[in-house]
């Protein structure tokens, strides 16, 4: 099933390229290569921004999953402690999310340098 969905997605994304003739595609490729050669470090800023936000989102998701899992495990073991666990869990989740937001701000600054 996943293979069929992936194949359909790739096929649908390639439709605009069918409308272009070979010369247009070759010219666009040459222009992209020339811009990449002339641009210098602009591409590196974009790659760095993408990697920064990707790793931050992945790490934040893993961290929040662990916090939530631990909180649910603790509540399942001791239901009376739910009120004592709630506030520290929310504070921990907010701190994890703030780190992801800092990475987003840094990636915006990197993109601004392009």
N, C-alpha and C positions, 0 to 999 in steps of 0.2 A: 504494500500500500504506500509506504513512504517513497519507494522508488518511482511509483507512478505519479505521485504528487510532485516530486522533484523534477521529473521529466516534463510534466505539464508546465511547471513554473518556468523552467529554462526555455521551453518552446515559446511560451507567451512573452517572455522578456526579449526574445530575439526577433519578434515581429517587426519592430521599427527598422532593423537593419535590412530587412527584405526590400524596403522602399528605396533605399539608397543604391546608387550605382557604384561600380568599383572605383571609379576615379574619386568620387566624394569620400569614400572610406579611406582610400590611400592618402588623400590630401589631409583628412582629419588626423590620421595616424602620424603623418609627417609633422603637422603643426603641434601635436601633443608631444612628440619627441623633441622638437625644437624648443618648446616652452619648458620642458623638463630640463634640457641642457642649459638654457639661459636662466631659468628661475633660481638656480642655486639651492638655498636651504629652505625655500618655501614648502617643498614637498615633505621635507623632514619634519617641519612644524606640524603639518597636517597628520602625518603618520604618528608623531608623538602624541598629538591630541587624541587621536582615535584609540591608541593603545592605553593612554592614561584613563580615559573614561571607561573603556572596556574592562580593564583590570579593576578599577574602583567599583564598578557595578557588580562584577563577579565576586569580589571580596566582600562587598557589602551584603550581597544576597546570601553568601555562605554564612557570614557572621550573624545576620538576622535570623537565618534558619536555625542556627545552633542555639541562639538565645531563646527563640520561640519553642524549640524542641525541649530545651532544658526546663523552661518554665512549665510546659505542659506535663513533663515527666514529674516535676516536683509537685504540681497540683494533683496529679493522679496518685502519687504516693501519700500526700497529706492534704486532703481537700480543705481543711480548716485554715491552712496557711495561704490560701489564695489571695486574701487581702494584703498580706505581708509581702507577697511576691510581685504584685501587680505594678506598683510604683517603680521599684528598681528595674523591672523588665522594661517598662516604657522609657525610663531614662537611658538604659543601655541601648535600646532601639533608636532613640533620638540621637545619641552620640555616634552610633554607627552610620546613621543616615547623614549626619553632618559631615562626616569624612567623605562620603560620596559626593555631597554638594561641593565641598572644597575642591575635589578632583574635577568636577564639572566647571567650576570657576577657572581653575588653572587651564583646562582644555580650551575654554573660551578665550583666555588670554593668549594661548599659543596660536589659535586660529586667527586672532586679531593681528598677529605679526606677519601674516602672509601678505 
